Amino acid sequence: MNEDTRAMLAALAALRNDLDEGIEALRRGELTVPRQHELAASLIEVGEQLDDHADHQAATSNGHADGYGFGEQDGIASPHDDEEA
Protein backbone atom coordinates (compact mmCIF):
# COMPACT_ATOMS: atom_id res chain seq x y z
CA MET A 1 0.00 0.00 0.00
CA ASN A 2 1.44 3.36 -0.97
CA GLU A 3 1.53 6.54 1.11
CA ASP A 4 -1.32 8.18 -0.84
CA THR A 5 -3.60 5.25 -0.02
CA ARG A 6 -2.58 5.35 3.65
CA ALA A 7 -3.42 9.07 3.77
CA MET A 8 -6.76 8.40 2.07
CA LEU A 9 -7.62 5.72 4.61
CA ALA A 10 -6.73 8.08 7.46
CA ALA A 11 -8.97 10.80 6.03
CA LEU A 12 -11.85 8.35 5.62
CA ALA A 13 -11.39 7.00 9.16
CA ALA A 14 -11.38 10.52 10.61
CA LEU A 15 -14.50 11.35 8.67
CA ARG A 16 -16.18 8.18 9.89
CA ASN A 17 -15.74 9.30 13.49
CA ASP A 18 -17.24 12.72 12.75
CA LEU A 19 -19.99 11.15 10.69
CA ASP A 20 -20.96 8.70 13.43
CA GLU A 21 -21.22 11.55 15.92
CA GLY A 22 -23.11 13.71 13.43
CA ILE A 23 -25.61 10.97 12.66
CA GLU A 24 -26.37 10.47 16.34
CA ALA A 25 -26.69 14.22 16.97
CA LEU A 26 -29.01 14.57 13.98
CA ARG A 27 -31.08 11.63 15.20
CA ARG A 28 -31.44 13.33 18.60
CA GLY A 29 -32.29 16.66 16.96
CA GLU A 30 -29.11 18.19 18.35
CA LEU A 31 -27.05 18.76 15.21
CA THR A 32 -26.90 22.52 14.77
CA VAL A 33 -27.20 24.13 11.36
CA PRO A 34 -23.57 25.33 11.41
CA ARG A 35 -22.40 21.83 12.35
CA GLN A 36 -24.49 20.37 9.52
CA HIS A 37 -22.71 22.70 7.11
CA GLU A 38 -19.32 21.72 8.55
CA LEU A 39 -20.11 18.03 8.22
CA ALA A 40 -21.36 18.51 4.66
CA ALA A 41 -18.14 20.35 3.77
CA SER A 42 -16.09 17.50 5.25
CA LEU A 43 -18.05 14.93 3.27
CA ILE A 44 -17.50 16.87 0.06
CA GLU A 45 -13.78 17.40 0.75
CA VAL A 46 -13.06 13.75 1.54
CA GLY A 47 -15.25 12.66 -1.38
CA GLU A 48 -13.20 14.82 -3.74
CA GLN A 49 -9.99 13.43 -2.26
CA LEU A 50 -11.23 9.88 -2.84
CA ASP A 51 -12.23 10.77 -6.41
CA ASP A 52 -8.75 12.22 -7.03
CA HIS A 53 -7.15 9.14 -5.46
CA ALA A 54 -9.15 6.90 -7.79
CA ASP A 55 -8.19 9.01 -10.82
CA HIS A 56 -4.52 8.86 -9.87
CA GLN A 57 -4.71 5.13 -9.29
CA ALA A 58 -6.41 4.57 -12.64
CA ALA A 59 -3.81 6.66 -14.45
CA THR A 60 -0.86 4.85 -12.88
CA SER A 61 -2.10 1.27 -12.76
CA ASN A 62 -4.70 0.81 -15.48
CA GLY A 63 -7.43 1.03 -12.84
CA HIS A 64 -6.29 -2.02 -10.89
CA ALA A 65 -6.00 -1.37 -7.17
CA ASP A 66 -3.60 -4.29 -6.80
CA GLY A 67 -1.01 -2.52 -8.94
CA TYR A 68 -1.59 -4.62 -12.04
CA GLY A 69 -0.07 -2.79 -14.95
CA PHE A 70 2.60 -0.14 -15.14
CA GLY A 71 2.72 2.59 -12.56
CA GLU A 72 4.84 4.76 -10.33
CA GLN A 73 4.95 2.06 -7.67
CA ASP A 74 6.81 -0.14 -10.19
CA GLY A 75 9.38 2.55 -10.88
CA ILE A 76 8.02 2.92 -14.40
CA ALA A 77 6.59 6.21 -15.61
CA SER A 78 2.95 6.23 -16.53
CA PRO A 79 2.06 7.20 -20.10
CA HIS A 80 0.04 10.00 -18.49
CA ASP A 81 3.02 11.50 -16.62
CA ASP A 82 3.69 13.93 -19.46
CA GLU A 83 0.09 15.21 -19.54
CA GLU A 84 -0.83 18.33 -17.65
CA ALA A 85 -3.61 18.05 -15.09
KOLRO-424300 format. One record per residue: residue in one letter; z, x, y of N, C-alpha, C in turn. Coordinates in steps of 0.2 Angstrom, whole numbers, always signed. Example, Ala and Ser with C-alpha at 12.3 -4.5 7.8 and 13.67 -1.06 7.14 Angstrom:
@residuo = a&n_Z = +39&n_X = +66&n_Y = -28&ca_Z = +39&ca_X = +62&ca_Y = -22&c_Z = +39&c_X = +66&c_Y = -16;
@residuo = s&n_Z = +35&n_X = +64&n_Y = -11&ca_Z = +36&ca_X = +68&ca_Y = -5&c_Z = +39&c_X = +64&c_Y = +0;
END
This chain:
@residuo = m&n_Z = +0&n_X = +4&n_Y = -6&ca_Z = +0&ca_X = +0&ca_Y = +0&c_Z = +0&c_X = +5&c_Y = +6;
@residuo = n&n_Z = -4&n_X = +3&n_Y = +11&ca_Z = -5&ca_X = +7&ca_Y = +17&c_Z = +0&c_X = +5&c_Y = +22;
@residuo = e&n_Z = +1&n_X = +9&n_Y = +27&ca_Z = +6&ca_X = +8&ca_Y = +33&c_Z = +4&c_X = +1&c_Y = +36;
@residuo = d&n_Z = -2&n_X = +0&n_Y = +37&ca_Z = -4&ca_X = -7&ca_Y = +41&c_Z = -2&c_X = -13&c_Y = +37;
@residuo = t&n_Z = -2&n_X = -12&n_Y = +30&ca_Z = +0&ca_X = -18&ca_Y = +26&c_Z = +7&c_X = -18&c_Y = +26;
@residuo = r&n_Z = +11&n_X = -13&n_Y = +26&ca_Z = +18&ca_X = -13&ca_Y = +27&c_Z = +20&c_X = -16&c_Y = +33;
@residuo = a&n_Z = +17&n_X = -14&n_Y = +39&ca_Z = +19&ca_X = -17&ca_Y = +45&c_Z = +17&c_X = -25&c_Y = +45;
@residuo = m&n_Z = +12&n_X = -27&n_Y = +42&ca_Z = +10&ca_X = -34&ca_Y = +42&c_Z = +16&c_X = -38&c_Y = +38;
@residuo = l&n_Z = +18&n_X = -35&n_Y = +33&ca_Z = +23&ca_X = -38&ca_Y = +29&c_Z = +30&c_X = -39&c_Y = +32;
@residuo = a&n_Z = +31&n_X = -33&n_Y = +36&ca_Z = +37&ca_X = -34&ca_Y = +40&c_Z = +37&c_X = -39&c_Y = +46;
@residuo = a&n_Z = +31&n_X = -40&n_Y = +49&ca_Z = +30&ca_X = -45&ca_Y = +54&c_Z = +31&c_X = -52&c_Y = +51;
@residuo = l&n_Z = +28&n_X = -53&n_Y = +45&ca_Z = +28&ca_X = -59&ca_Y = +42&c_Z = +35&c_X = -61&c_Y = +40;
@residuo = a&n_Z = +39&n_X = -56&n_Y = +37&ca_Z = +46&ca_X = -57&ca_Y = +35&c_Z = +50&c_X = -59&c_Y = +41;
@residuo = a&n_Z = +49&n_X = -55&n_Y = +47&ca_Z = +53&ca_X = -57&ca_Y = +53&c_Z = +52&c_X = -64&c_Y = +55;
@residuo = l&n_Z = +45&n_X = -66&n_Y = +55&ca_Z = +43&ca_X = -73&ca_Y = +57&c_Z = +46&c_X = -78&c_Y = +52;
@residuo = r&n_Z = +47&n_X = -76&n_Y = +46&ca_Z = +49&ca_X = -81&ca_Y = +41&c_Z = +57&c_X = -83&c_Y = +43;
@residuo = n&n_Z = +60&n_X = -77&n_Y = +45&ca_Z = +67&ca_X = -79&ca_Y = +46&c_Z = +68&c_X = -83&c_Y = +53;
@residuo = d&n_Z = +64&n_X = -82&n_Y = +58&ca_Z = +64&ca_X = -86&ca_Y = +64&c_Z = +61&c_X = -93&c_Y = +62;
@residuo = l&n_Z = +56&n_X = -94&n_Y = +58&ca_Z = +53&ca_X = -100&ca_Y = +56&c_Z = +58&c_X = -104&c_Y = +52;
@residuo = d&n_Z = +62&n_X = -101&n_Y = +47&ca_Z = +67&ca_X = -105&ca_Y = +44&c_Z = +72&c_X = -108&c_Y = +48;
@residuo = e&n_Z = +75&n_X = -104&n_Y = +53&ca_Z = +80&ca_X = -106&ca_Y = +58&c_Z = +77&c_X = -112&c_Y = +62;
@residuo = g&n_Z = +70&n_X = -111&n_Y = +64&ca_Z = +67&ca_X = -116&ca_Y = +69&c_Z = +66&c_X = -122&c_Y = +65;
@residuo = i&n_Z = +64&n_X = -122&n_Y = +59&ca_Z = +63&ca_X = -128&ca_Y = +55&c_Z = +70&c_X = -132&c_Y = +54;
@residuo = e&n_Z = +75&n_X = -128&n_Y = +53&ca_Z = +82&ca_X = -132&ca_Y = +52&c_Z = +84&c_X = -135&c_Y = +59;
@residuo = a&n_Z = +83&n_X = -131&n_Y = +64&ca_Z = +85&ca_X = -133&ca_Y = +71&c_Z = +81&c_X = -140&c_Y = +73;
@residuo = l&n_Z = +74&n_X = -139&n_Y = +71&ca_Z = +70&ca_X = -145&ca_Y = +73&c_Z = +72&c_X = -151&c_Y = +69;
@residuo = r&n_Z = +74&n_X = -150&n_Y = +63&ca_Z = +76&ca_X = -155&ca_Y = +58&c_Z = +82&c_X = -159&c_Y = +61;
@residuo = r&n_Z = +87&n_X = -155&n_Y = +64&ca_Z = +93&ca_X = -157&ca_Y = +67&c_Z = +92&c_X = -160&c_Y = +74;
@residuo = g&n_Z = +86&n_X = -159&n_Y = +76&ca_Z = +85&ca_X = -161&ca_Y = +83&c_Z = +88&c_X = -157&c_Y = +88;
@residuo = e&n_Z = +89&n_X = -150&n_Y = +87&ca_Z = +92&ca_X = -146&ca_Y = +91&c_Z = +87&c_X = -140&c_Y = +93;
@residuo = l&n_Z = +81&n_X = -140&n_Y = +92&ca_Z = +76&ca_X = -135&ca_Y = +94&c_Z = +74&c_X = -137&c_Y = +101;
@residuo = t&n_Z = +76&n_X = -133&n_Y = +106&ca_Z = +74&ca_X = -135&ca_Y = +113&c_Z = +66&c_X = -134&c_Y = +114;
@residuo = v&n_Z = +64&n_X = -137&n_Y = +119&ca_Z = +57&ca_X = -136&ca_Y = +121&c_Z = +55&c_X = -129&c_Y = +122;
@residuo = p&n_Z = +59&n_X = -125&n_Y = +126&ca_Z = +57&ca_X = -118&ca_Y = +127&c_Z = +57&c_X = -114&c_Y = +120;
@residuo = r&n_Z = +62&n_X = -115&n_Y = +116&ca_Z = +62&ca_X = -112&ca_Y = +109&c_Z = +56&c_X = -114&c_Y = +105;
@residuo = q&n_Z = +54&n_X = -120&n_Y = +105&ca_Z = +48&ca_X = -122&ca_Y = +102&c_Z = +42&c_X = -118&c_Y = +104;
@residuo = h&n_Z = +41&n_X = -118&n_Y = +111&ca_Z = +36&ca_X = -114&ca_Y = +113&c_Z = +36&c_X = -106&c_Y = +111;
@residuo = e&n_Z = +42&n_X = -103&n_Y = +111&ca_Z = +43&ca_X = -97&ca_Y = +109&c_Z = +41&c_X = -96&c_Y = +101;
@residuo = l&n_Z = +43&n_X = -101&n_Y = +97&ca_Z = +41&ca_X = -101&ca_Y = +90&c_Z = +34&c_X = -101&c_Y = +89;
@residuo = a&n_Z = +31&n_X = -106&n_Y = +93&ca_Z = +23&ca_X = -107&ca_Y = +93&c_Z = +20&c_X = -100&c_Y = +94;
@residuo = a&n_Z = +22&n_X = -97&n_Y = +100&ca_Z = +19&ca_X = -91&ca_Y = +102&c_Z = +20&c_X = -85&c_Y = +96;
@residuo = s&n_Z = +25&n_X = -85&n_Y = +93&ca_Z = +26&ca_X = -80&ca_Y = +88&c_Z = +22&c_X = -82&c_Y = +82;
@residuo = l&n_Z = +21&n_X = -88&n_Y = +80&ca_Z = +16&ca_X = -90&ca_Y = +75&c_Z = +9&c_X = -88&c_Y = +76;
@residuo = i&n_Z = +7&n_X = -89&n_Y = +82&ca_Z = +0&ca_X = -87&ca_Y = +84&c_Z = -1&c_X = -80&c_Y = +84;
@residuo = e&n_Z = +4&n_X = -76&n_Y = +87&ca_Z = +4&ca_X = -69&ca_Y = +87&c_Z = +3&c_X = -66&c_Y = +80;
@residuo = v&n_Z = +8&n_X = -68&n_Y = +76&ca_Z = +8&ca_X = -65&ca_Y = +69&c_Z = +1&c_X = -68&c_Y = +65;
@residuo = g&n_Z = -1&n_X = -74&n_Y = +66&ca_Z = -7&ca_X = -76&ca_Y = +63&c_Z = -13&c_X = -72&c_Y = +65;
@residuo = e&n_Z = -13&n_X = -70&n_Y = +72&ca_Z = -19&ca_X = -66&ca_Y = +74&c_Z = -18&c_X = -59&c_Y = +71;
@residuo = q&n_Z = -12&n_X = -56&n_Y = +70&ca_Z = -11&ca_X = -50&ca_Y = +67&c_Z = -14&c_X = -50&c_Y = +60;
@residuo = l&n_Z = -12&n_X = -56&n_Y = +56&ca_Z = -14&ca_X = -56&ca_Y = +49&c_Z = -22&c_X = -57&c_Y = +49;
@residuo = d&n_Z = -25&n_X = -60&n_Y = +54&ca_Z = -32&ca_X = -61&ca_Y = +54&c_Z = -35&c_X = -54&c_Y = +55;
@residuo = d&n_Z = -33&n_X = -50&n_Y = +60&ca_Z = -35&ca_X = -44&ca_Y = +61&c_Z = -34&c_X = -39&c_Y = +55;
@residuo = h&n_Z = -29&n_X = -40&n_Y = +52&ca_Z = -27&ca_X = -36&ca_Y = +46&c_Z = -33&c_X = -37&c_Y = +40;
@residuo = a&n_Z = -34&n_X = -44&n_Y = +39&ca_Z = -39&ca_X = -46&ca_Y = +35&c_Z = -46&c_X = -43&c_Y = +36;
@residuo = d&n_Z = -48&n_X = -44&n_Y = +43&ca_Z = -54&ca_X = -41&ca_Y = +45&c_Z = -55&c_X = -33&c_Y = +44;
@residuo = h&n_Z = -49&n_X = -30&n_Y = +45&ca_Z = -49&ca_X = -23&ca_Y = +44&c_Z = -50&c_X = -21&c_Y = +37;
@residuo = q&n_Z = -46&n_X = -25&n_Y = +33&ca_Z = -46&ca_X = -24&ca_Y = +26&c_Z = -53&c_X = -25&c_Y = +23;
@residuo = a&n_Z = -56&n_X = -30&n_Y = +25&ca_Z = -63&ca_X = -32&ca_Y = +23&c_Z = -68&c_X = -27&c_Y = +25;
@residuo = a&n_Z = -68&n_X = -24&n_Y = +31&ca_Z = -72&ca_X = -19&ca_Y = +33&c_Z = -72&c_X = -12&c_Y = +30;
@residuo = t&n_Z = -66&n_X = -11&n_Y = +27&ca_Z = -64&ca_X = -4&ca_Y = +24&c_Z = -65&c_X = -4&c_Y = +17;
@residuo = s&n_Z = -64&n_X = -10&n_Y = +14&ca_Z = -64&ca_X = -10&ca_Y = +6&c_Z = -68&c_X = -16&c_Y = +3;
@residuo = n&n_Z = -73&n_X = -18&n_Y = +7&ca_Z = -77&ca_X = -24&ca_Y = +4&c_Z = -74&c_X = -30&c_Y = +2;
@residuo = g&n_Z = -68&n_X = -31&n_Y = +6&ca_Z = -64&ca_X = -37&ca_Y = +5&c_Z = -60&c_X = -37&c_Y = -1;
@residuo = h&n_Z = -59&n_X = -32&n_Y = -4&ca_Z = -54&ca_X = -31&ca_Y = -10&c_Z = -48&c_X = -28&c_Y = -8;
@residuo = a&n_Z = -42&n_X = -32&n_Y = -9&ca_Z = -36&ca_X = -30&ca_Y = -7&c_Z = -33&c_X = -24&c_Y = -11;
@residuo = d&n_Z = -36&n_X = -23&n_Y = -17&ca_Z = -34&ca_X = -18&ca_Y = -21&c_Z = -37&c_X = -11&c_Y = -20;
@residuo = g&n_Z = -41&n_X = -11&n_Y = -15&ca_Z = -45&ca_X = -5&ca_Y = -13&c_Z = -51&c_X = -4&c_Y = -16;
@residuo = y&n_Z = -54&n_X = -9&n_Y = -20&ca_Z = -60&ca_X = -8&ca_Y = -23&c_Z = -66&c_X = -7&c_Y = -18;
@residuo = g&n_Z = -69&n_X = -2&n_Y = -19&ca_Z = -75&ca_X = +0&ca_Y = -14&c_Z = -73&c_X = +6&c_Y = -10;
@residuo = f&n_Z = -77&n_X = +7&n_Y = -5&ca_Z = -76&ca_X = +13&ca_Y = -1&c_Z = -72&c_X = +11&c_Y = +5;
@residuo = g&n_Z = -67&n_X = +15&n_Y = +7&ca_Z = -63&ca_X = +14&ca_Y = +13&c_Z = -59&c_X = +20&c_Y = +15;
@residuo = e&n_Z = -55&n_X = +19&n_Y = +21&ca_Z = -52&ca_X = +24&ca_Y = +24&c_Z = -46&c_X = +27&c_Y = +19;
@residuo = q&n_Z = -43&n_X = +23&n_Y = +15&ca_Z = -38&ca_X = +25&ca_Y = +10&c_Z = -41&c_X = +30&c_Y = +5;
@residuo = d&n_Z = -48&n_X = +30&n_Y = +4&ca_Z = -51&ca_X = +34&ca_Y = -1&c_Z = -53&c_X = +41&c_Y = +3;
@residuo = g&n_Z = -52&n_X = +41&n_Y = +9&ca_Z = -54&ca_X = +47&ca_Y = +13&c_Z = -62&c_X = +47&c_Y = +14;
@residuo = i&n_Z = -65&n_X = +41&n_Y = +14&ca_Z = -72&ca_X = +40&ca_Y = +15&c_Z = -73&c_X = +35&c_Y = +20;
@residuo = a&n_Z = -77&n_X = +37&n_Y = +25&ca_Z = -78&ca_X = +33&ca_Y = +31&c_Z = -82&c_X = +27&c_Y = +29;
@residuo = s&n_Z = -79&n_X = +21&n_Y = +32&ca_Z = -83&ca_X = +15&ca_Y = +31&c_Z = -89&c_X = +15&c_Y = +35;
@residuo = p&n_Z = -94&n_X = +11&n_Y = +32&ca_Z = -101&ca_X = +10&ca_Y = +36&c_Z = -100&c_X = +7&c_Y = +43;
@residuo = h&n_Z = -94&n_X = +4&n_Y = +44&ca_Z = -92&ca_X = +0&ca_Y = +50&c_Z = -89&c_X = +5&c_Y = +55;
@residuo = d&n_Z = -87&n_X = +11&n_Y = +53&ca_Z = -83&ca_X = +15&ca_Y = +58&c_Z = -87&c_X = +17&c_Y = +64;
@residuo = d&n_Z = -93&n_X = +17&n_Y = +64&ca_Z = -97&ca_X = +18&ca_Y = +70&c_Z = -98&c_X = +12&c_Y = +74;
@residuo = e&n_Z = -97&n_X = +6&n_Y = +72&ca_Z = -98&ca_X = +0&ca_Y = +76&c_Z = -92&c_X = +0&c_Y = +81;
@residuo = e&n_Z = -93&n_X = -3&n_Y = +87&ca_Z = -88&ca_X = -4&ca_Y = +92&c_Z = -85&c_X = -11&c_Y = +90;
@residuo = a&n_Z = -79&n_X = -12&n_Y = +91&ca_Z = -75&ca_X = -18&ca_Y = +90&c_Z = -77&c_X = -23&c_Y = +96;
END
